[in-house]
């Protein structure tokens, strides 16, 4: 019995090693988003997991990686950044009380049972108490590093204000709730000279805040800025949640917070151009019948060329967006090859701006793409009319999107107007392409009826009946 109690006690003090085994309920293959966050640390100094509630972003992402760095104990499968020396770190949340109840408990274990958190019990060297009137709150944790030295992590909170984030250089800073921009900036400065890491793990309840926006244009939505990385995780990325768990959680969440808490999608509020929940139009991919007419919208540019393909159910006249092309810094021939690969016969609606000068060699892009074999015509670029027509389709259930269109969904989530009602022209290439497609859907056709070139505007379309 004494041996059994000792074994149980030691297991409790080695919680770190329960995560991401080869198999079992917490095996690595079940959590690809978590592992992608870890691996990105080798190339990206600033990382954000923009995640739903209950997906493990605090304990099994931010807390787990921080403890790996504090102890120097990395699993065999680790592909992320490593430190071969003791590190200096901060871990921060929104208030001193929530830091004690969440971050401190995740790292150390419950008050009175220290050593049962993520930091292995035998690696805890010492802790110091925090003043300020929060009982049992810890200020600093000293952790034995595998190299023989001692790491330390200071627990901070945003309610301590910006001045408390001034001071010495840091190797790692973990921000477990969304910070104000001035505090994030201070943290960034603290890690500059050390080439340190900033890890953010939070649910975007504040919508498209300055901090969130600083990641989206430079993270997964763009390849221009390799310093930043963002991964979005939903309840579908948390296999430890059962269908019943998800249903109960969904019912308990206010409707206006459901996308943020269940999918990690920032809330846009009244600024959203298409205020429609993704659950109402995203669908699983299926094989599209050959007799369904098809069409694509094309938005061109040197920094980003984007195309989206749609198929039309001739019975309900519902458009299904089923494929996307999303690439920057490439010649027209590269884009044309990708577009023809989806079906050279499919007609396209191209950005009328392509009539302007080409970005690289001075050619007219419209003619260049026609010369490359694309069956295209100039799209109707009536912006407000196009937005209205697209929204009507969303609202009536006649515009659906395959769940595999991840770039499209990423743009949709931040497609918005500013406080003056103007469309925010950042990362909206696929949104523009969708508008072109919707406005020109009457030209959709099948391979049987496709011509080498578009018919004249007054010609009759055998499939659509227009």
C-alpha positions as CSV (number, residue, x, y, z in Angstrom):
1,X,0.0,0.0,0.0
2,X,2.9,2.4,0.7
3,X,4.4,1.6,-2.7
4,X,1.1,2.1,-4.4
5,X,0.6,5.5,-2.6
6,X,4.2,6.5,-3.6
7,X,3.6,5.5,-7.3
8,X,0.4,7.5,-7.3
9,X,2.1,10.5,-5.8
10,X,4.9,10.4,-8.3
11,X,2.5,10.1,-11.3
12,X,0.7,13.2,-10.0
13,X,4.0,15.1,-10.0
14,X,4.8,14.2,-13.6
15,X,1.8,15.5,-15.4
16,X,3.9,17.0,-18.3
17,X,4.6,13.5,-19.6
18,X,1.0,12.6,-20.0
19,X,0.6,14.8,-23.0
20,X,0.9,13.9,-26.7
21,X,2.0,10.2,-26.4
22,X,2.2,7.8,-29.4
23,X,-1.4,6.6,-28.9
24,X,-4.3,7.0,-26.5
25,X,-6.9,9.7,-26.0
26,X,-4.2,12.5,-25.9
27,X,-2.1,11.1,-28.8
28,X,-0.3,13.5,-31.1
29,X,-2.2,12.5,-34.2
30,X,-5.4,13.8,-32.7
31,X,-4.1,17.3,-32.2
32,X,-2.5,18.6,-35.4
33,X,-3.3,22.2,-34.7
34,X,-1.5,22.1,-31.3
35,X,1.6,20.5,-32.9
36,X,1.6,23.0,-35.7
37,X,1.8,25.8,-33.1
38,X,4.8,24.2,-31.5
39,X,6.6,23.6,-34.8
40,X,6.1,27.2,-35.9
41,X,8.3,28.4,-33.1
42,X,11.4,27.6,-35.2
43,X,10.7,30.3,-37.7
44,X,8.1,32.6,-36.1
45,X,9.0,34.7,-33.1
46,X,5.4,35.8,-32.5
47,X,2.7,33.1,-32.5
48,X,-1.0,33.1,-31.7
49,X,-3.5,30.3,-31.2
50,X,-6.8,31.9,-31.9
51,X,-9.0,29.2,-30.4
52,X,-12.4,28.2,-29.1
53,X,-13.0,27.6,-25.4
54,X,-12.1,24.1,-24.1
55,X,-9.7,23.1,-26.8
56,X,-6.7,23.0,-24.5
57,X,-5.0,26.3,-25.6
58,X,-4.0,27.2,-22.0
59,X,-2.8,23.9,-20.6
60,X,-1.8,21.7,-23.6
61,X,-0.4,24.6,-25.8
62,X,0.9,27.7,-23.9
63,X,1.5,26.0,-20.6
64,X,3.0,22.9,-22.1
65,X,5.5,24.7,-24.3
66,X,6.5,27.1,-21.6
67,X,7.3,24.2,-19.2
68,X,9.3,22.4,-21.9
69,X,11.5,25.6,-22.2
70,X,11.7,26.1,-18.4
71,X,12.9,22.6,-17.8
72,X,14.8,21.9,-21.0
73,X,12.9,18.7,-21.2
74,X,11.6,18.2,-24.8
75,X,9.9,15.1,-26.1
76,X,11.5,13.1,-28.9
77,X,9.0,14.2,-31.4
78,X,9.5,18.0,-30.7
79,X,10.1,20.1,-33.9
80,X,9.8,23.5,-32.3
81,X,12.3,26.0,-30.9
82,X,14.5,24.7,-28.1
83,X,16.8,26.3,-25.4
84,X,19.9,24.5,-24.2
85,X,20.2,26.9,-21.2
86,X,18.0,28.2,-18.4
87,X,15.5,30.8,-19.6
88,X,13.9,33.9,-18.2
89,X,10.1,34.0,-18.9
90,X,6.9,35.8,-18.1
91,X,3.4,34.3,-18.0
92,X,0.5,36.7,-18.0
93,X,-3.3,36.9,-17.9
94,X,-5.9,39.6,-17.5
95,X,-6.1,39.9,-13.6
96,X,-4.1,38.9,-10.6
97,X,-6.9,36.6,-9.5
98,X,-7.4,34.8,-12.8
99,X,-3.6,34.4,-13.1
100,X,-3.6,32.6,-9.7
101,X,-6.6,30.5,-10.5
102,X,-5.6,29.6,-14.1
103,X,-1.9,30.1,-15.0
104,X,-0.5,29.4,-11.5
105,X,-2.6,26.3,-11.0
106,X,-1.8,25.0,-14.5
107,X,2.0,25.3,-13.8
108,X,2.2,24.4,-10.1
109,X,-1.0,22.6,-9.2
110,X,-3.7,23.6,-6.7
111,X,-2.8,25.6,-3.6
112,X,-1.6,23.1,-1.0
113,X,-0.8,20.5,-3.7
114,X,2.1,22.2,-5.5
115,X,4.1,20.0,-7.8
116,X,1.0,18.4,-9.4
117,X,0.8,20.9,-12.3
118,X,2.7,20.9,-15.6
119,X,6.1,21.6,-14.0
120,X,7.3,18.3,-12.7
121,X,7.4,18.3,-8.9
122,X,11.1,17.5,-8.7
123,X,12.0,20.4,-11.0
124,X,10.5,23.1,-8.8
125,X,13.3,24.7,-6.9
126,X,11.5,27.5,-5.1
127,X,8.6,30.0,-5.4
128,X,8.2,33.6,-4.1
129,X,4.9,35.1,-2.9
130,X,3.2,38.0,-4.6
131,X,2.0,41.0,-2.7
132,X,-1.1,43.0,-3.5
133,X,-3.8,41.3,-1.5
134,X,-4.4,38.1,-3.5
135,X,-4.1,35.2,-1.1
136,X,-1.7,32.4,-2.1
137,X,-0.7,34.2,-5.3
138,X,2.9,33.4,-6.5
139,X,5.1,36.0,-8.1
140,X,8.1,33.9,-9.3
141,X,8.7,30.2,-9.9
142,X,12.3,28.9,-10.1
143,X,12.6,25.8,-12.2
144,X,15.5,23.3,-12.5
145,X,16.8,23.2,-16.1
146,X,18.2,20.0,-17.6
147,X,21.5,21.8,-18.3
148,X,22.0,22.2,-14.5
149,X,21.0,25.8,-14.1
150,X,17.8,27.3,-12.9
151,X,15.1,29.0,-15.1
152,X,12.6,31.4,-13.7
153,X,9.1,32.5,-14.7
154,X,7.4,35.6,-13.3
155,X,3.6,35.7,-13.2
156,X,2.1,39.0,-14.3
157,X,-1.4,40.4,-15.1
158,X,-2.6,43.1,-17.4
159,X,-4.3,45.0,-14.5
160,X,-0.8,45.8,-13.3
161,X,-0.7,48.2,-16.3
162,X,2.0,48.8,-18.8
163,X,4.7,49.9,-16.4
164,X,4.9,46.4,-14.8
165,X,5.9,45.0,-18.2
166,X,9.0,47.2,-18.4
167,X,12.3,45.8,-17.2
168,X,14.7,43.2,-18.2
169,X,15.1,41.1,-21.4
170,X,13.1,37.9,-21.6
171,X,13.5,34.7,-23.5
172,X,9.8,33.7,-23.5
173,X,6.6,35.6,-22.8
174,X,3.3,33.7,-22.7
175,X,0.1,35.8,-22.8
176,X,-2.9,33.6,-22.0
177,X,-5.6,36.2,-22.5
178,X,-5.7,38.9,-25.1
179,X,-3.5,41.8,-24.0
180,X,-4.0,45.5,-24.6
181,X,-1.9,46.6,-27.5
182,X,0.5,48.7,-25.4
183,X,1.3,45.7,-23.2
184,X,1.8,43.5,-26.2
185,X,4.2,46.1,-27.6
186,X,6.2,46.2,-24.3
187,X,6.4,42.4,-24.4
188,X,7.7,42.5,-27.9
189,X,10.4,45.0,-26.9
190,X,11.4,42.8,-24.0
191,X,12.2,39.9,-26.4
192,X,13.9,41.8,-29.2
193,X,17.5,41.6,-28.1
194,X,17.2,37.9,-27.1
195,X,15.4,36.9,-30.2
196,X,12.8,35.5,-27.8
197,X,9.4,34.0,-28.2
198,X,6.0,35.5,-27.7
199,X,3.1,32.9,-27.4
200,X,-0.5,34.1,-27.3
201,X,-3.3,31.8,-26.5
202,X,-6.8,33.3,-26.3
203,X,-10.4,33.2,-27.5
204,X,-11.1,36.4,-29.5
205,X,-14.0,37.8,-27.5
206,X,-12.8,41.4,-28.2
207,X,-13.4,40.9,-31.9
208,X,-10.9,42.3,-34.4
209,X,-8.8,44.1,-31.9
210,X,-5.5,45.7,-32.8
211,X,-3.6,42.7,-31.4
212,X,-5.7,40.2,-33.5
213,X,-5.4,42.3,-36.6
214,X,-1.6,42.6,-36.2
215,X,-1.5,38.8,-36.6
216,X,-4.1,38.1,-39.3
217,X,-2.4,40.1,-42.1
218,X,1.0,38.7,-41.2
219,X,0.1,35.1,-40.2
220,X,-1.7,32.4,-42.1
221,X,-3.5,34.9,-44.4
222,X,-0.2,36.2,-45.8
223,X,3.3,35.0,-46.4
224,X,4.9,38.4,-46.5
225,X,5.7,38.6,-42.8
226,X,7.3,35.4,-41.5
227,X,7.8,36.8,-38.0
228,X,4.1,36.1,-37.1
229,X,2.1,32.9,-37.1
230,X,-1.5,32.3,-36.3
231,X,-3.5,29.1,-36.1
232,X,-7.2,28.9,-35.5
233,X,-8.6,25.9,-33.5
234,X,-12.3,25.0,-33.1
235,X,-14.2,22.4,-31.1
236,X,-13.7,20.1,-34.0
237,X,-9.9,20.2,-33.2
238,X,-10.6,19.0,-29.7
239,X,-11.3,15.2,-29.8
240,X,-11.6,15.2,-26.0
241,X,-14.9,17.0,-26.3
242,X,-17.8,14.6,-27.0
243,X,-20.8,15.6,-29.2
244,X,-22.8,15.9,-26.0
245,X,-20.2,18.2,-24.5
246,X,-20.4,20.4,-27.6
247,X,-24.1,20.5,-27.6
248,X,-24.3,21.5,-24.0
249,X,-21.7,24.1,-24.4
250,X,-23.3,25.5,-27.5
251,X,-26.7,25.9,-25.7
252,X,-25.1,27.6,-22.8
253,X,-23.3,30.3,-24.9
254,X,-25.1,33.6,-25.8
255,X,-25.7,33.6,-29.6
256,X,-23.5,36.6,-30.3
257,X,-20.5,34.8,-28.7
258,X,-20.9,31.4,-30.3
259,X,-18.6,31.8,-33.2
260,X,-15.8,33.2,-30.9
261,X,-16.2,30.6,-28.2
262,X,-16.9,27.5,-30.4
263,X,-14.7,28.3,-33.4
264,X,-12.2,31.0,-32.3
265,X,-13.6,33.4,-34.9
266,X,-13.3,37.1,-33.9
267,X,-16.6,38.8,-33.6
268,X,-17.2,41.7,-36.0
269,X,-20.5,42.9,-34.6
270,X,-22.1,45.6,-36.8
271,X,-19.0,45.9,-38.9
272,X,-19.4,42.5,-40.6
273,X,-20.3,42.8,-44.3
274,X,-21.9,39.4,-44.2
275,X,-23.3,38.9,-40.7
276,X,-24.1,35.3,-41.2
277,X,-22.9,32.4,-39.0
278,X,-20.6,30.0,-40.8
279,X,-22.7,27.1,-39.5
280,X,-25.5,28.3,-41.9
281,X,-23.5,28.0,-45.1
282,X,-20.4,25.9,-44.7
283,X,-20.9,22.3,-45.9
284,X,-18.9,19.1,-46.3
285,X,-17.5,18.6,-49.8
286,X,-19.3,16.3,-52.2
287,X,-18.9,15.2,-55.8
288,X,-20.5,17.8,-58.1
289,X,-22.6,16.3,-60.9
290,X,-21.3,17.0,-64.4
291,X,-24.6,18.6,-65.4
292,X,-24.3,21.4,-62.9
293,X,-23.1,24.6,-64.5
294,X,-19.8,26.1,-63.3
295,X,-18.1,29.5,-63.2
296,X,-15.2,31.2,-61.4
297,X,-14.4,34.6,-60.1
298,X,-10.8,35.9,-60.5
299,X,-9.1,38.8,-58.6
300,X,-5.6,39.6,-59.9
301,X,-2.6,41.3,-58.4
302,X,1.1,40.8,-57.8
303,X,0.9,40.5,-54.1
304,X,-2.1,38.1,-54.3
305,X,-4.1,36.5,-57.1
306,X,-7.2,34.7,-56.0
307,X,-9.8,32.7,-57.7
308,X,-12.9,30.8,-56.4
309,X,-14.9,28.3,-58.4
310,X,-18.7,27.8,-58.0
311,X,-21.1,25.1,-59.2
312,X,-24.8,25.8,-59.6
313,X,-27.6,23.4,-58.6
314,X,-30.0,23.9,-61.5
315,X,-33.0,22.9,-59.4
316,X,-32.6,25.3,-56.5
317,X,-30.2,27.7,-58.2
318,X,-27.9,27.4,-55.2
319,X,-24.2,28.2,-55.8
320,X,-21.7,25.9,-54.1
321,X,-18.2,27.3,-53.8
322,X,-16.0,24.2,-54.2
323,X,-12.4,25.2,-55.0
324,X,-10.0,28.1,-54.6
325,X,-6.6,29.4,-55.9
326,X,-4.7,31.7,-53.6
327,X,-1.1,32.7,-54.5
328,X,1.1,35.7,-54.5
329,X,4.3,36.9,-56.3
330,X,3.9,34.7,-59.4
331,X,3.6,35.4,-63.1
332,X,0.3,35.2,-64.9
333,X,1.4,31.9,-66.5
334,X,1.6,30.2,-63.1
335,X,-1.9,31.3,-62.2
336,X,-3.3,30.4,-65.6
337,X,-1.9,26.8,-65.3
338,X,-3.6,26.4,-61.9
339,X,-6.9,27.8,-63.3
340,X,-6.9,25.7,-66.4
341,X,-6.2,22.6,-64.3
342,X,-9.7,23.0,-62.8
343,X,-11.2,22.9,-66.3
344,X,-10.0,25.1,-69.1
345,X,-13.6,25.2,-70.4
346,X,-15.0,26.8,-67.2
347,X,-15.8,30.5,-67.8
348,X,-14.4,33.2,-65.5
349,X,-15.3,36.7,-64.3
350,X,-12.1,38.7,-64.0
351,X,-11.4,41.8,-62.0
352,X,-12.1,44.8,-64.4
353,X,-8.9,46.4,-63.0
354,X,-7.0,43.8,-65.0
355,X,-7.5,46.1,-68.0
356,X,-4.9,48.3,-66.4
357,X,-1.1,47.9,-66.8
358,X,0.5,44.6,-65.6
359,X,2.6,44.8,-62.4
360,X,5.6,43.0,-63.8
361,X,6.1,43.5,-67.5
362,X,3.6,46.3,-68.6
363,X,1.2,44.0,-70.4
364,X,-2.6,44.3,-70.0
365,X,-3.3,41.4,-67.6
366,X,-6.8,40.9,-69.1
367,X,-5.4,40.2,-72.5
368,X,-2.4,38.3,-71.1
369,X,-4.8,35.8,-69.4
370,X,-6.9,35.4,-72.5
371,X,-3.7,34.7,-74.5
372,X,-2.8,32.0,-71.9
373,X,-6.0,30.2,-72.7
374,X,-8.5,31.4,-70.0
375,X,-12.1,31.8,-71.0
376,X,-12.8,35.1,-69.2
377,X,-14.8,38.3,-69.4
378,X,-14.8,41.4,-67.4
379,X,-16.8,41.1,-64.2
380,X,-19.6,43.4,-63.1
381,X,-17.8,45.5,-60.5
382,X,-20.9,47.3,-59.0
383,X,-19.6,46.9,-55.4
384,X,-22.6,47.7,-53.3
385,X,-25.0,45.9,-55.7
386,X,-22.7,42.9,-55.6
387,X,-22.4,42.8,-51.8
388,X,-26.2,43.0,-51.6
389,X,-26.8,40.3,-54.1
390,X,-24.2,38.0,-52.3
391,X,-25.7,38.7,-48.9
392,X,-29.2,37.9,-50.3
393,X,-27.9,34.5,-51.3
394,X,-26.4,33.9,-47.9
395,X,-29.6,34.9,-46.2
396,X,-31.8,32.7,-48.4
397,X,-29.4,29.7,-48.1
398,X,-28.6,29.8,-51.8
399,X,-24.8,30.3,-51.4
400,X,-22.9,27.4,-49.7
401,X,-19.2,26.9,-49.2
402,X,-17.1,23.7,-49.0
403,X,-15.3,23.4,-45.7
404,X,-12.1,22.8,-47.5
405,X,-11.8,26.4,-48.7
406,X,-9.7,27.5,-45.7
407,X,-8.3,30.7,-47.3
408,X,-11.8,31.8,-48.3
409,X,-13.1,31.2,-44.7
410,X,-10.1,33.1,-43.3
411,X,-10.9,36.1,-45.4
412,X,-14.7,35.9,-44.7
413,X,-14.0,36.0,-40.9
414,X,-12.4,39.5,-41.1
415,X,-14.4,41.0,-44.1
416,X,-15.8,44.1,-42.5
417,X,-16.4,47.9,-42.8
418,X,-14.6,50.5,-40.7
419,X,-16.2,53.0,-38.4
420,X,-17.0,55.2,-41.4
421,X,-18.8,52.4,-43.3
422,X,-16.0,51.8,-45.8
423,X,-14.9,48.3,-46.8
424,X,-11.6,47.5,-45.2
425,X,-9.4,46.5,-48.2
426,X,-7.1,44.1,-46.5
427,X,-7.1,40.3,-47.3
428,X,-10.3,40.5,-49.3
429,X,-9.2,39.0,-52.6
430,X,-11.4,35.9,-52.4
431,X,-14.3,38.1,-51.2
432,X,-13.9,40.2,-54.4
433,X,-13.7,37.1,-56.5
434,X,-16.9,35.7,-54.9
435,X,-18.7,39.0,-55.7
436,X,-17.6,38.8,-59.3
437,X,-18.8,35.2,-59.5
438,X,-22.2,35.9,-57.9
439,X,-22.8,38.9,-60.2
440,X,-21.9,36.8,-63.3
441,X,-23.5,33.5,-62.3
442,X,-25.9,33.8,-65.2
443,X,-23.0,32.9,-67.4
444,X,-22.3,29.6,-65.7
445,X,-22.3,26.7,-68.1
446,X,-21.3,23.0,-68.4
447,X,-18.6,21.5,-70.5
448,X,-21.2,20.4,-73.1
449,X,-22.3,23.9,-73.7
450,X,-19.1,25.8,-73.2
451,X,-17.7,27.9,-76.1
452,X,-14.1,28.8,-76.6
453,X,-15.1,32.3,-75.7
454,X,-17.9,33.9,-73.8
455,X,-21.1,34.6,-75.8
456,X,-22.1,38.2,-76.4
457,X,-23.9,39.9,-73.5
458,X,-27.3,39.4,-75.2
459,X,-26.9,35.6,-75.9
460,X,-29.1,33.1,-74.2
461,X,-27.6,30.6,-71.7
462,X,-29.1,27.2,-72.3
463,X,-28.4,26.0,-68.7
464,X,-29.4,29.0,-66.6
465,X,-32.3,30.0,-68.7
466,X,-31.1,33.6,-68.9
